[in-house]
Amino acid sequence: MAGEGTPVLLLGESELMAAGLRYVLEASAEYAVIASYALDGDVLGAIREHAPAIVIMGLNAPVESGCELLRRIKDERPFVRVIAITDVLEATETAAVVLAGVDGLLDATISPDALVAVLRLLQDRVRFVTSHSLWPSILEALKIHEPSGTAKDREQSLTRRESDVFELLRDGLTDREIAEVLTLSLWTVKHHVVNILQKLDMTSRRQALRQRPNPSRPPTSPPPAV
């Protein structure tokens, strides 16, 4: 292992790009690149072996295989923060990466200083970070800004499983608690929550808490921070 900084694993970058990332991160003295792997290699084995705190993934279109790998990483190691660095994607591809559970989605033109700043934000437990240039595409694809129908109509559009998640969500349970109650993976719950907020025209979990059907009944746990 190079250095004593926070361990970082690189995935899917060319040898040249990996060398550049290694130089940028280790120059900060805060991070140590512990290994570099291709996306089609034994990535989960590498994560088990090296136990990185952060994974930086080079992700370009088409994104299907990268999204599947991202889900597998998050299912096995939910506390590993994963950043995808990408060229410009179609809006639907950008949304697919977000729904797969990525913690940061960055444009490939990001500066070295900005990349280090993003890593610091994620280590401070900021839930999601993206480049300004990608945010409009995320909003467009997820359609979280477009109301449709009445509140009752929107709630009726939820699937049976989404309704189960919504009931627990507005009781104040965290994603991890919901996963335990419904025996689902954490990623699956996160995916349902994003769909629920989209269908109900909500932009935060706090709005779901306001819709609790019986306000006199206290939540089973404190509302999560948003």
C-alpha positions as CSV (number, residue, x, y, z in Angstrom):
1,M,0.0,0.0,0.0
2,A,1.3,3.4,-1.0
3,G,1.1,5.9,1.9
4,E,-1.1,6.1,5.0
5,G,-4.0,8.0,3.6
6,T,-7.6,6.9,3.1
7,P,-7.5,3.8,0.8
8,V,-8.9,4.3,-2.7
9,L,-9.4,1.6,-5.4
10,L,-9.5,2.6,-9.1
11,L,-11.7,0.7,-11.5
12,G,-12.0,0.8,-15.3
13,E,-9.5,3.6,-15.9
14,S,-6.8,3.3,-18.6
15,E,-3.2,2.8,-17.4
16,L,-2.5,6.5,-18.2
17,M,-5.7,7.8,-16.4
18,A,-5.0,5.6,-13.4
19,A,-1.5,6.9,-13.2
20,G,-2.9,10.5,-13.3
21,L,-5.4,9.8,-10.6
22,R,-2.8,8.1,-8.4
23,Y,-0.6,11.2,-8.7
24,V,-3.4,13.6,-7.9
25,L,-4.7,11.7,-4.9
26,E,-1.4,10.9,-3.3
27,A,-0.1,14.4,-3.9
28,S,-2.8,15.5,-1.4
29,A,-1.3,13.2,1.3
30,E,-4.9,12.4,2.3
31,Y,-5.4,9.4,0.0
32,A,-3.6,6.3,-1.0
33,V,-4.4,4.4,-4.2
34,I,-4.1,0.7,-3.2
35,A,-4.9,-0.9,-6.6
36,S,-6.3,-0.5,-10.1
37,Y,-8.5,-3.0,-11.8
38,A,-10.4,-3.4,-15.1
39,L,-14.2,-3.4,-14.9
40,D,-14.4,-6.9,-16.2
41,G,-11.9,-8.2,-13.6
42,D,-12.6,-9.8,-10.2
43,V,-13.7,-6.5,-8.8
44,L,-15.6,-7.9,-5.8
45,G,-12.6,-10.0,-4.9
46,A,-10.3,-7.0,-5.1
47,I,-12.7,-5.1,-2.8
48,R,-12.7,-7.9,-0.3
49,E,-8.9,-8.1,-0.4
50,H,-8.1,-4.4,-0.2
51,A,-11.1,-3.0,1.8
52,P,-11.1,0.4,0.2
53,A,-13.0,3.3,1.7
54,I,-13.6,4.9,-1.7
55,V,-13.9,3.4,-5.2
56,I,-13.4,5.6,-8.2
57,M,-14.9,4.1,-11.4
58,G,-14.4,5.2,-15.0
59,L,-17.8,4.8,-16.5
60,N,-18.7,5.5,-20.1
61,A,-21.6,4.6,-22.4
62,P,-23.1,2.0,-22.6
63,V,-23.5,2.0,-18.9
64,E,-25.4,-1.3,-18.3
65,S,-22.5,-3.4,-17.2
66,G,-21.1,-0.7,-15.1
67,C,-24.4,-0.1,-13.3
68,E,-24.7,-3.8,-12.6
69,L,-21.2,-3.9,-11.1
70,L,-22.1,-0.8,-9.0
71,R,-25.2,-2.5,-7.6
72,R,-23.1,-5.6,-6.7
73,I,-20.5,-3.5,-4.9
74,K,-23.2,-1.6,-3.0
75,D,-25.0,-4.8,-2.1
76,E,-21.9,-6.4,-0.6
77,R,-20.2,-3.3,0.8
78,P,-22.9,-0.6,1.3
79,F,-20.5,1.7,3.2
80,V,-17.9,2.0,0.4
81,R,-18.4,5.3,-1.3
82,V,-18.4,4.9,-5.1
83,I,-17.6,7.8,-7.5
84,A,-18.2,7.4,-11.2
85,I,-16.2,9.6,-13.5
86,T,-17.8,9.8,-17.0
87,D,-17.9,11.5,-20.3
88,V,-21.2,13.2,-21.2
89,L,-24.0,10.6,-21.2
90,E,-27.6,10.6,-22.4
91,A,-30.0,11.7,-19.7
92,T,-31.4,8.2,-19.2
93,E,-27.9,6.8,-18.9
94,T,-27.0,9.4,-16.3
95,A,-30.2,8.5,-14.4
96,A,-29.4,4.8,-14.5
97,V,-26.1,5.4,-12.8
98,V,-27.7,7.4,-10.1
99,L,-30.4,4.8,-9.5
100,A,-27.7,2.1,-9.3
101,G,-26.5,3.7,-6.1
102,V,-23.5,5.8,-7.0
103,D,-22.4,8.3,-4.3
104,G,-20.8,10.8,-6.7
105,L,-21.2,11.3,-10.5
106,L,-18.6,13.5,-12.0
107,D,-17.8,14.9,-15.4
108,A,-14.5,13.7,-16.8
109,T,-13.3,17.3,-17.1
110,I,-13.3,17.8,-13.3
111,S,-10.2,19.5,-12.0
112,P,-7.8,17.7,-9.6
113,D,-8.6,20.1,-6.7
114,A,-12.3,19.6,-7.3
115,L,-11.9,15.8,-7.2
116,V,-10.2,16.0,-3.8
117,A,-12.9,18.3,-2.6
118,V,-15.6,15.8,-3.6
119,L,-13.8,13.0,-1.7
120,R,-13.7,15.1,1.4
121,L,-17.5,15.8,1.1
122,L,-18.3,12.2,0.7
123,Q,-16.1,11.3,3.8
124,D,-18.1,13.9,5.7
125,R,-21.2,11.7,4.8
126,V,-22.7,14.0,2.2
127,R,-25.1,11.6,0.5
128,F,-24.6,12.5,-3.2
129,V,-22.3,14.8,-5.2
130,T,-22.4,15.6,-8.9
131,S,-21.0,18.0,-11.4
132,H,-23.1,21.0,-12.2
133,S,-23.1,20.0,-15.9
134,L,-24.8,16.6,-15.1
135,W,-27.5,17.8,-12.7
136,P,-29.9,19.0,-15.4
137,S,-29.7,15.6,-17.1
138,I,-30.4,13.9,-13.8
139,L,-33.5,16.1,-13.2
140,E,-34.7,15.5,-16.7
141,A,-34.4,11.8,-16.6
142,L,-35.8,11.2,-13.1
143,K,-38.6,13.8,-13.7
144,I,-38.7,14.8,-10.1
145,H,-39.7,18.3,-11.0
146,E,-42.8,17.4,-13.0
147,P,-46.1,17.0,-11.0
148,S,-48.7,14.6,-12.5
149,G,-52.3,14.1,-11.3
150,T,-53.6,14.6,-7.8
151,A,-51.8,13.4,-4.7
152,K,-54.3,10.5,-4.4
153,D,-53.7,9.5,-8.0
154,R,-50.0,9.6,-7.6
155,E,-50.1,7.5,-4.5
156,Q,-52.3,4.9,-6.3
157,S,-49.6,4.7,-9.0
158,L,-47.2,3.1,-6.5
159,T,-46.6,-0.7,-6.9
160,R,-47.4,-3.0,-4.0
161,R,-43.8,-3.1,-2.9
162,E,-43.4,0.7,-3.2
163,S,-46.5,1.1,-1.0
164,D,-44.9,-1.2,1.6
165,V,-41.7,0.9,1.5
166,F,-43.7,4.2,1.6
167,E,-45.5,3.1,4.7
168,L,-42.2,2.6,6.5
169,L,-40.7,5.7,5.0
170,R,-43.3,8.0,6.4
171,D,-43.0,6.3,9.8
172,G,-39.4,7.7,9.8
173,L,-37.4,4.5,9.2
174,T,-34.1,4.8,7.5
175,D,-33.3,2.9,4.2
176,R,-31.4,0.3,6.2
177,E,-34.2,-0.2,8.7
178,I,-36.7,-0.6,5.9
179,A,-34.4,-3.2,4.2
180,E,-34.3,-5.2,7.4
181,V,-38.1,-5.1,8.0
182,L,-39.0,-6.1,4.4
183,T,-36.0,-8.4,3.9
184,L,-34.7,-6.5,0.9
185,S,-31.2,-5.4,-0.1
186,L,-30.2,-1.8,0.8
187,W,-29.9,-0.9,-2.9
188,T,-33.4,-2.2,-3.7
189,V,-34.8,0.0,-1.0
190,K,-32.9,3.0,-2.2
191,H,-34.2,2.3,-5.7
192,H,-37.8,2.1,-4.4
193,V,-37.4,5.4,-2.5
194,V,-36.2,7.2,-5.6
195,N,-39.2,5.9,-7.5
196,I,-41.6,6.8,-4.7
197,L,-40.3,10.4,-4.5
198,Q,-40.5,10.7,-8.2
199,K,-44.1,9.3,-8.5
200,L,-45.4,11.4,-5.6
201,D,-43.7,14.6,-6.8
202,M,-41.6,14.9,-3.7
203,T,-38.0,16.2,-3.5
204,S,-37.2,15.0,0.0
205,R,-38.0,12.3,2.6
206,R,-39.3,15.1,4.9
207,Q,-42.3,15.5,2.6
208,A,-43.2,11.8,3.0
209,L,-43.1,12.2,6.8
210,R,-45.6,15.0,6.6
211,Q,-48.0,12.6,4.9
212,R,-48.1,10.2,7.8
213,P,-51.7,9.0,8.1
214,N,-51.9,9.1,11.9
215,P,-49.9,12.0,13.2
216,S,-50.6,11.0,16.8
217,R,-48.6,7.8,16.4
218,P,-44.9,8.6,17.0
219,P,-42.4,7.4,14.4
220,T,-40.5,4.2,15.2
221,S,-37.2,6.1,14.8
222,P,-36.1,9.7,14.3
223,P,-36.5,11.2,10.8
224,P,-33.3,10.8,8.7
225,A,-31.4,13.9,7.8
226,V,-32.1,15.2,4.3
